[in-house]
Amino acid sequence: MINRTFFGLYRAETPLSHQADKSMETTSIFRYNTVLLDDGSTTKVYNISSASFRNDIRVNAGRRLLKLVNLTLEDIPEIANVVLLSGGPRLERSETVLPLEYINKVREYFPILDLLGGTTQFCMIEGRMAPTSINALTKITSNFLIENAIIKSHNINKDILPDVVTEFQFNVKVDARTKYDKIIDNGDSIQVERGKAVGDSESGIVANMFDVQVIRKGTLLGHQVFIRDYENSLLSSCFASALSSWKENGSYIGGRIAQGYGKVSWMYSPRLPVETIYEEYITNNKDRIRSMIMDREIWKDQKAFLRHCE
């Protein structure tokens, strides 16, 4: 069994937004974990979740796969879209006995599912990639989030890393086109007096204020990606191909991307295998993989999938 761990060093090229599970009325809290330090104190580790990272990798791996077999999202059946780009349908029940021949063939013809896992009809395929969350590096957190060898190899000066990596931003002003209706309660009846637009003269009035906690531009972040039991570097090359597609699409992660948040740059060590290892594999099996993607039945019927493999 061959395992490999890659370390990813990220830099926030724009502020990053990733809302925590809890919020405070008009305040959006950035996601964090509380970590217990050796001296008994605690510190917050602000991070982008591993689920968010996995989703970006899956979507971009799916896009690259379709491009390699000359298909688009508009071409493929909805079920193929769900399996390849979303991880598959939710399972109400699964097979009591795992169909190993079927699972092995899915892994063979679709390295994207071998790497990231997914579900097909009544069957869950375990992925071989295990990423950690992407953690913001501070003077304190870098001591236990990354190894000293990595700090040296990337020339990271821990002494100048900020202790606080978040700041608050706010909005929102009244839109000049906004209309406010007036409700009049006469006791016996309620009337609604239709309002008029506030007009440009009043459009600067603050209608509501929202605080959004973000990671500052320029912040360094780090995480690890563990890939287990891969052969011939095919899975890590699939990962490299997905990263390449992600870079082509801007390398955005987290929330508020439409507002310009979430752009990152990154590098991995040790160096990932070239994506051509995976992409040549797909190209060499292009016709069969393309026909399988376009066949609705293979994602519903294991026997139909295996017939394609004969």
N, C-alpha and C positions, 0 to 999 in steps of 0.2 A: 504494500500500500504506500503510495506516494502522497504526501501532504505538502502544502506550500502556504506560507503566510506572507502577504504583501502589506507594506505600510504605505498609506496615502497621506501626503502632506498637502493641505489645501490653503488657499488664500482667498479671503473675501474681497472680490473686486467691486462689489457694491454692498450696501447693508444687507444682512440676511434676516429673514423673518421665518419663524417656525413656532406657531402658537402652542402653548402648553395645554394640557387637558383642562386646567382650571383657569378662570378669568375673574377679574374684579370689575363688574359692571362695565364701565367704559374703558377699562385698561386691559390690554392684551399682553399677557405674560409670556416671555420667551421660554421655551421648553428647557428644563434642566433636571439633573439628577443630584441628589445630595450624597456626598462621599465622606466616609469617616477616615480621618487622617491618623497617622501613627501616634500623634500626641493626644488623641482623644477628641480633638476639635473636628468640626465639619466644614466643608466648603461646597459651593455649588459648581457643577460642571454643566455649562450651557452647551447644547448639542442639537444637531440635526439627527432625527431618528434613523435607525438602520432600515426601518420600513420605508421611509421616504427615499432613502438611497437605493434600496432594492427596487422600488417601483420605477425610478428613473432608469436604472440599468435594464430592467425588463422591457420597458417601452422602447428604449433605443436599440436594444438587441433585436426586438421584434421588427422594428423599422428596417434595420440593416439586413435581417434575414429576407424580408419581402423584397428589398431592393436587389439582393443577390439573385433571386429567382424571378425577377422582372414582374413583380406583382405590387399592387397598391392596396391600401386599406379599403378602398371602394370596390376592389375586385373580389376580395375573399369573403367567404360565408361568415355570418355573425359569430357562430360558435368558434371558428378558427381565430377570429379576432379576440374573443374572450379568453381562450386558452393561451395564446401566444403573447398577448400584450397585457392581460390582466391577471394571469395565473390560473384561469379556469373557473368553471361554475362552482357555486357553493354546493357541497355534498350533503344531502339529507341522510344518506347512509353509504357505506362502503362495502367492498367485498370482504367476506369473512376470511377468505384465503387469498393472499396476494398472488395475482397472475404474473409470475416472474418473467415468463417468456415475453409477454406483452410489455411489461415495464422496461425490460432490457432493450427491446426494439425501439421503444419511444426514446430512450436515452441515446441509442445509436444514431437514429435519424434526426433527432432534434436535440443537439447539444445545449440549446438554450433552455430546454426543460430539464436536462440533466444537471445543468449548472444552477438554475434558479428554482427548480421544482415547479409543481403545478398540479391541477386536477383535471382528469377527464372523467368520462361517465363511470361512476361508482369506484373510482380509483384515485388515490393520492400518491404522487411521485415526490419523494423527498429530494430537495435540492442539495448540492454539494458545496454551495457557497454560504459562508457564515460571516457577514460583516458586522462590525461593531458600529455604534453610532459615531457620527463625525463630531468630535469634541473640540470646543474652543480651547486653545492653549493659553494659559496664563503662567505667571511666574511660579504659582503654587501647583497648578494642575499638571504642568509639563513634567514635574518630577515623578509622577506615577502613571501618566498616560502614554509616554513614549520612552524608549530606551535611550541611554546616553550615547550609544553608538550611532543611533539615528540622528540625534541632536547634532553630533559632530559631523556626520556625513552631509547634513543639510545646512551646516553653519548657522544653527539657530542660537541666538544669544538670549538665554533665558532671563538674564537680568533686565532686559529692556522690554520684555513681554508685559502687556498691561495687566494689572490686577483686576480691573473691571472691564468687561468687554461689551456691555450693553448700554444703550442710551434710549431716551424716549423721543418719539415723534408724535405730532398730533395734527388734526384737521377738525372739522369740516365747516365750510361756510354755506350760507343760504344761496341756493340757485335762483337766479333772477326769474326763472320760469315757474318757480314753486308757487302753488296756490294753497291758501289756508281757508278752510270752511269754518264758519262760526256756528256753533250749536246753541240754540235758544230754547230754554226749558220754561214753558208758560204754566207749568203745573199740570194742566189737563192734557197738554200736547207738547211735542218737541218739534221745533222747526229748524231747518238747516239753511243758513244764509250763505250762498255760494260766494267764495272769496275771489279776489283778483290776484294776479301775479304781483309779487313784491316789487318788481321793477329793478332797474340797474342801480338806482340810488341806494337801495337797501340790501343789495346783493353781497355786501361785505360783512353783514352781520353773521356772527358765529351761531349756527343752529345747534350744534352739539360738538363736544370736544372728546376725542378718542386718543388715548395714549397707547402707542404701539412700541413694545420693547423689542429692540433689534440688536444684532451683533454688528459692531462697527466695521466699516470698510477698512481693509488692511489687516484684519485679525487673522492669525494663523489657526488652522484647525488640523486635527489628525485623527486617523482611525486605522483599523486593521481589517483586512479581508482574508479570511481563512478558506482555502479551497482544499477539500479532502479527496483523497483517493482518485486522482486523475491520471490518465495515461497519455503519453505522447504530446503533452502540453496542450491538448485540444480544448480543455475547459478553460484554462487560463487565457488561451488565445481567443476564445469566445468572449471572455470578460474584456480583453483588450479591444476587441472589435466593437463591443457595446460602448466602451469608453470613447473610442474614436468617433462613433456616431453621436454620442452625447456632446463631444467637443464641437462637432460640426453644427449641432443645434444650439450652441451657445453656452453649454455647461451651466444651466440654471438649476437650483435646487431650493426646496423649502416653499414658503408661501409668498403671496403678493408679487409674483413674477410679472404680472401685467403692469405693475407699477414700477418696474425696474429693479426690484429686489432680487437677490438670490444668485447673482452671477459669481462663479468661482473659477479659479485656475488651480491646477493640481499636478502632482507628479507622484509616481509610485516607485518603491524600491523593495526588493531588487527589481530590475527592469523587467517589465512584462514581456512575454513572447510576442512576436509580431502577429498582428491580426490575420496575416495571410495564411497561417497554418489552418485556422478555422474557416476562413473564407474560401480557400481552395477546396476544402472538404465539401462545403456546400455547393460550390460550382461543379465539382466532379459528380455530385449526386443531384444536380439541379432539377432534371426532368422528373425524377421520382418524388423528390421533396415537394416540388410545385404541385404535382398531381395529388399528393396526399393533403396538402393544405386546402386545395379546392374541393376535396371530397368531404361533404358534411358528415357522412356516415362514420368515418374513421374516429371522430371524436365522441361518438355515441356507442359504437359497437367495436369491441376489441377484436373480434374475428375479422371485421372489415379492415381494420388496421393491419393485422397480420397478413392478410391477402396481398396487400401492397408490398409487403416485404419479401414475398416469395420470388 
